[in-house]
Amino acid sequence: MRIYTAPEKLKISELEDAVSVFLSGGITGCRNWQEDVITALGSFPNTALYNLDSLVVFNPRREEFVDDDVNAIAQIKWEHVCLELCDIVSVFFPASESVQPITLYELGKYSRSGKSQIVTIQSGYKRELDVVTQMALDPGLSECTVYQNYEDAVFNHARRIAGVASYIGKSLKRGRFAND
């Protein structure tokens, strides 16, 4: 598994035979769920079910972020490129004080992109009802799962990423895409 953290320069050659996931979700005012999901992904042994050797993770959460226009623009551009490149858009709404407007935007923007989407909500997220209802009203959107506690949400989100990534990876090795 290879992890790119914003604003790390991407090595496009590393993406050619890989399956990639973008970790879209809250950053401001919430737990570092991205690191917890990455840790959970690393705990899955390579088996016939989960093979994450060729998984590339795009993590937008920086260890330190200087909040000024230059850094904000670089962050937005990095996220935009990674979202366009990725195979899987992982959307995680942790319970927090923020409604996470950028995450809502990314969910809407990529909901009909043809990319695999994994959507998880930790119970207590302020707009839980809105997201669940909108996704249920559109049969073309992916499943949205709500978990009562943080640990279950993180583990099951990582499990779903691992499963989808392994499936796409096997399909690519057979020379075709998962939706064929």
C-alpha positions as CSV (number, residue, x, y, z in Angstrom):
1,M,0.0,0.0,0.0
2,R,1.3,3.4,-1.0
3,I,0.1,6.6,0.8
4,Y,0.2,10.1,-0.7
5,T,-0.4,12.9,1.8
6,A,-1.3,16.4,0.7
7,P,0.5,18.2,-1.0
8,E,2.9,15.4,-1.9
9,K,3.9,15.3,-5.6
10,L,2.3,12.3,-7.3
11,K,4.3,9.8,-9.2
12,I,2.0,8.9,-12.1
13,S,4.0,5.8,-12.9
14,E,3.0,4.4,-9.5
15,L,-0.6,4.7,-10.4
16,E,-0.6,2.8,-13.7
17,D,-1.2,-0.7,-12.3
18,A,-2.7,0.4,-9.0
19,V,-6.1,0.9,-7.6
20,S,-6.4,4.2,-5.9
21,V,-8.8,5.7,-3.2
22,F,-9.3,9.3,-2.2
23,L,-10.2,9.7,1.5
24,S,-12.9,12.4,1.3
25,G,-14.3,13.5,4.6
26,G,-14.0,15.9,7.5
27,I,-10.7,17.4,8.6
28,T,-11.5,20.5,10.6
29,G,-12.8,19.8,14.1
30,C,-12.9,16.1,13.9
31,R,-10.8,13.0,14.8
32,N,-8.1,11.9,12.4
33,W,-10.3,9.3,10.9
34,Q,-8.0,9.1,7.8
35,E,-5.1,7.8,9.8
36,D,-7.5,5.3,11.6
37,V,-8.8,4.0,8.3
38,I,-5.2,3.7,6.9
39,T,-4.2,1.8,10.0
40,A,-7.2,-0.5,9.7
41,L,-6.4,-1.1,6.0
42,G,-2.9,-2.1,7.0
43,S,-4.3,-4.7,9.4
44,F,-6.0,-6.7,6.7
45,P,-3.7,-9.7,5.7
46,N,-3.1,-10.2,2.0
47,T,-5.5,-13.0,1.1
48,A,-7.5,-14.0,-1.9
49,L,-10.2,-11.7,-0.5
50,Y,-8.0,-8.7,0.3
51,N,-4.9,-7.9,-1.6
52,L,-3.9,-4.3,-1.0
53,D,-0.3,-4.4,-2.3
54,S,-1.2,-2.2,-5.2
55,L,-3.5,0.1,-3.3
56,V,-2.7,3.8,-3.5
57,V,-4.3,6.0,-0.8
58,F,-4.7,9.8,-1.3
59,N,-4.9,11.3,2.1
60,P,-5.8,15.1,2.1
61,R,-5.1,15.5,5.9
62,R,-1.7,17.1,6.5
63,E,0.1,16.9,9.7
64,E,0.5,20.7,9.8
65,F,-1.4,23.1,7.7
66,V,-0.7,26.8,7.5
67,D,-4.1,28.4,6.8
68,D,-3.4,31.1,4.2
69,D,-4.4,31.5,0.6
70,V,-1.3,30.0,-0.9
71,N,-1.6,26.8,1.1
72,A,-5.4,26.6,0.7
73,I,-5.1,26.9,-3.1
74,A,-2.4,24.2,-3.3
75,Q,-4.6,21.9,-1.1
76,I,-7.7,22.4,-3.3
77,K,-5.7,21.7,-6.4
78,W,-4.0,18.6,-5.0
79,E,-7.4,17.3,-3.9
80,H,-9.0,18.0,-7.3
81,V,-6.2,16.1,-9.1
82,C,-6.4,13.2,-6.8
83,L,-10.2,13.0,-7.0
84,E,-10.0,13.0,-10.8
85,L,-7.3,10.2,-10.8
86,C,-8.7,7.9,-8.2
87,D,-10.8,4.7,-8.8
88,I,-12.6,4.9,-5.5
89,V,-14.1,7.9,-3.7
90,S,-14.2,7.1,0.0
91,V,-16.6,9.5,1.8
92,F,-16.6,9.4,5.6
93,F,-18.7,11.8,7.7
94,P,-17.5,11.6,11.3
95,A,-19.6,13.1,14.1
96,S,-18.3,16.6,14.6
97,E,-19.4,20.2,15.0
98,S,-18.8,20.8,11.3
99,V,-21.3,20.0,8.6
100,Q,-18.2,19.3,6.3
101,P,-19.4,21.3,3.3
102,I,-16.5,20.4,1.0
103,T,-17.2,16.7,1.7
104,L,-20.8,17.2,0.8
105,Y,-19.7,18.9,-2.4
106,E,-17.3,16.0,-3.3
107,L,-20.1,13.5,-2.6
108,G,-22.4,15.3,-5.0
109,K,-19.8,16.0,-7.6
110,Y,-18.6,12.4,-7.9
111,S,-21.9,10.6,-7.2
112,R,-22.5,10.0,-10.9
113,S,-18.9,9.9,-12.1
114,G,-18.8,6.2,-12.6
115,K,-16.2,5.8,-9.9
116,S,-16.8,3.4,-7.0
117,Q,-18.1,5.2,-4.0
118,I,-18.1,4.1,-0.4
119,V,-20.1,6.3,2.0
120,T,-20.0,5.9,5.8
121,I,-21.6,8.1,8.4
122,Q,-20.8,8.0,12.1
123,S,-24.1,8.5,14.0
124,G,-24.1,12.1,15.3
125,Y,-23.0,13.7,12.1
126,K,-25.1,16.9,11.9
127,R,-26.5,16.3,8.3
128,E,-26.9,12.5,8.7
129,L,-30.6,12.6,7.8
130,D,-29.9,14.7,4.7
131,V,-27.2,12.4,3.3
132,V,-29.0,9.2,4.0
133,T,-32.3,10.5,2.5
134,Q,-30.7,11.9,-0.6
135,M,-28.8,8.7,-1.3
136,A,-31.9,6.6,-0.7
137,L,-33.9,8.7,-3.2
138,D,-31.5,8.0,-6.0
139,P,-31.1,4.3,-6.9
140,G,-28.0,5.1,-9.0
141,L,-26.0,6.1,-5.9
142,S,-24.0,3.8,-3.8
143,E,-25.1,2.5,-0.4
144,C,-24.7,4.7,2.6
145,T,-24.1,3.0,5.9
146,V,-24.5,4.6,9.4
147,Y,-22.7,3.2,12.4
148,Q,-23.4,4.1,16.0
149,N,-19.8,4.2,17.2
150,Y,-16.6,5.5,15.7
151,E,-14.6,2.2,15.9
152,D,-17.2,0.3,14.0
153,A,-17.5,3.1,11.4
154,V,-13.8,3.2,10.8
155,F,-13.3,-0.6,10.6
156,N,-16.2,-1.2,8.3
157,H,-15.3,1.7,6.1
158,A,-11.8,0.3,5.7
159,R,-13.2,-3.2,5.1
160,R,-15.4,-1.9,2.3
161,I,-12.4,0.0,0.7
162,A,-10.3,-3.2,0.9
163,G,-13.1,-5.3,-0.7
164,V,-13.8,-2.8,-3.6
165,A,-10.1,-2.2,-4.2
166,S,-9.4,-6.0,-4.4
167,Y,-12.3,-6.5,-6.7
168,I,-11.2,-3.7,-9.1
169,G,-7.6,-4.9,-8.9
170,K,-8.6,-8.5,-9.9
171,S,-10.7,-7.1,-12.8
172,L,-7.8,-5.0,-14.0
173,K,-5.5,-8.0,-14.0
174,R,-8.0,-9.9,-16.1
175,G,-7.8,-7.0,-18.6
176,R,-11.3,-5.6,-18.0
177,F,-13.0,-3.3,-15.6
178,A,-15.2,-4.3,-12.7
179,N,-18.4,-3.1,-14.4
180,D,-18.0,-5.1,-17.6
